[in-house]
Amino acid sequence: MDDQPSKIRCDACPVLCFIREGMLGACDRYANHGGVLTRVDPHVLLDRTLSAGGEVVPFLPMSRDWDGRVVREPQTFVTAIGAGTTYPDYKPAPFIVASEIDGVDMVTVVTEGIFSYCGLKVKIDTDRHLGHECAPVRVDGEQIGHVTTAEYGSQMLSLGGVRHLTGGSKKEGRVTCESLLALSNCKPVEVTVDGGATIVIEAGKAPIINGHAEERMRVGCGSATIGMFAQQWMGLVDEVVVVDDHITGVLSEHQAGKFLGVRDTGIKMKGHRSTPGRYFKVAQPGTGWGGTDLSDPLTILKPFDPKEAWPGLRMLMVSTTGEHFAYYELDDGLVPVEKDLPPDLQLSVERIRENCEPALSTVLFMAGAGGSLRAGVTENPVRLTRSVKDAVTRVTAGGAPCYVWPGGGITYMVDVTTLPENAFGSVPTPALVAPIEFTMPKADYEALGGHMDQVRSLDDVLRSGAKKRVAVN
């Protein structure tokens, strides 16, 4: 039989591992160190007196240029990274820290939350078609999320959530948890979209789509591009078509062209005409011109109207990123013939490119803070929720600012690139572990029924245990 006294039971998550002396639990976060359950990773403190390289720098609030912050923040902030958890529910938070900010007594309640109800919202800056809305997103063949509504110049993915973590097979839950953890810690993950693209996602880096590193986020839809650059095309060209999967723009019909006195060209477009100079569904979504399946843009044109068109008519066709472009002149039969792009028009294509922002992958961690989290803060959890909604209590994740959704509960989002590295963990339930801190005036903490007997001074926290100081991002 196993020698039970040589083991201790970890109660930091529902798995309840028995851990031998000198060994780690299944999460790799807790160990048996001399018969004591010990958090392995150092507890992270944000230090505003450190530079990004770790050197101590002077803190001179009166002589520094204002950095845009409305409220001055403490020089040392105790984050929840490496702090430990509140599981099971009856335990107070691992750290309840008293400090003083501008003469006001404050309390920061610090804990690592175990989140089954969590996921990622991923923004991919591209006009390329990644997949149809609601199409499954997979890793290693397991669905971890889906494509959601596209935004202006970006494709959006919704990944994770309790149904993928716990509602499917064991493999689905494991793969989902591993993928969310890697993305949250700013590591690359390759996903495939059913009927669509293969994408390498890494927070803060350019997405790689079907092996192609995306460079630019489109400047706008085709119609917006016409509006922005119509003036610059005057005298250089007679017609411009900006090809876009959503709204293709046509200069001579567009209000911007009319305002500038552009002559009718007799151009005839395929697709659904919306308002003058704006066309929907000129082609199918794809990875070609302007996020369409086009390799030859002339396929979206019908024959020109001979009553209005003329031989020698000059036409520029360009995509919303300037990646694709072609210049044509009409021959005697009013058929477009491709020519070399004149230098003056080359400048306008480069201007479109210049106005495109760098393409990035943005990863937002989103979770609902309930259960043991709120009980670890106060004996009356609903008061914490009300305090957050009333903006009395500030919510941060690893010291990074969070957006808290309106409505019931404490549902928050945070940009993973704003947290210190490796701020997220996991447990094999499966669930993600994420830092969360609640900061409020000490008097308000006492009023909402906080665990006042567990409050420790900042100096006491700084003296205890393994600590790691990092500079604020």
Secondary structure as GFF3:
##gff-version 3
##sequence-region A 1 473
A	DSSP	three_ten_helix	4	6	.	.	.	ID=ss1
A	DSSP	beta_strand	7	9	.	.	.	ID=ss2
A	DSSP	beta_strand	18	20	.	.	.	ID=ss3
A	DSSP	beta_strand	30	33	.	.	.	ID=ss4
A	DSSP	beta_strand	36	39	.	.	.	ID=ss5
A	DSSP	beta_strand	43	47	.	.	.	ID=ss6
A	DSSP	beta_strand	76	78	.	.	.	ID=ss7
A	DSSP	beta_strand	95	101	.	.	.	ID=ss8
A	DSSP	beta_strand	104	115	.	.	.	ID=ss9
A	DSSP	beta_strand	118	125	.	.	.	ID=ss10
A	DSSP	beta_strand	136	139	.	.	.	ID=ss11
A	DSSP	beta_strand	142	147	.	.	.	ID=ss12
A	DSSP	beta_strand	154	160	.	.	.	ID=ss13
A	DSSP	alpha_helix	162	166	.	.	.	ID=ss14
A	DSSP	alpha_helix	170	184	.	.	.	ID=ss15
A	DSSP	beta_strand	189	193	.	.	.	ID=ss16
A	DSSP	beta_strand	198	201	.	.	.	ID=ss17
A	DSSP	beta_strand	208	209	.	.	.	ID=ss18
A	DSSP	beta_strand	212	213	.	.	.	ID=ss19
A	DSSP	alpha_helix	222	233	.	.	.	ID=ss20
A	DSSP	beta_strand	239	243	.	.	.	ID=ss21
A	DSSP	beta_strand	248	250	.	.	.	ID=ss22
A	DSSP	alpha_helix	255	259	.	.	.	ID=ss23
A	DSSP	beta_strand	268	269	.	.	.	ID=ss24
A	DSSP	beta_strand	272	273	.	.	.	ID=ss25
A	DSSP	beta_strand	278	280	.	.	.	ID=ss26
A	DSSP	three_ten_helix	289	291	.	.	.	ID=ss27
A	DSSP	three_ten_helix	297	300	.	.	.	ID=ss28
A	DSSP	beta_strand	301	302	.	.	.	ID=ss29
A	DSSP	beta_strand	314	319	.	.	.	ID=ss30
A	DSSP	beta_strand	325	330	.	.	.	ID=ss31
A	DSSP	beta_strand	336	339	.	.	.	ID=ss32
A	DSSP	alpha_helix	343	354	.	.	.	ID=ss33
A	DSSP	beta_strand	361	369	.	.	.	ID=ss34
A	DSSP	alpha_helix	371	375	.	.	.	ID=ss35
A	DSSP	alpha_helix	381	389	.	.	.	ID=ss36
A	DSSP	beta_strand	394	397	.	.	.	ID=ss37
A	DSSP	beta_strand	400	401	.	.	.	ID=ss38
A	DSSP	beta_strand	403	404	.	.	.	ID=ss39
A	DSSP	beta_strand	410	415	.	.	.	ID=ss40
A	DSSP	three_ten_helix	416	418	.	.	.	ID=ss41
A	DSSP	beta_strand	425	427	.	.	.	ID=ss42
A	DSSP	beta_strand	431	441	.	.	.	ID=ss43
A	DSSP	alpha_helix	442	447	.	.	.	ID=ss44
A	DSSP	three_ten_helix	452	454	.	.	.	ID=ss45
A	DSSP	beta_strand	455	457	.	.	.	ID=ss46
A	DSSP	alpha_helix	458	463	.	.	.	ID=ss47
A	DSSP	beta_strand	467	471	.	.	.	ID=ss48
###
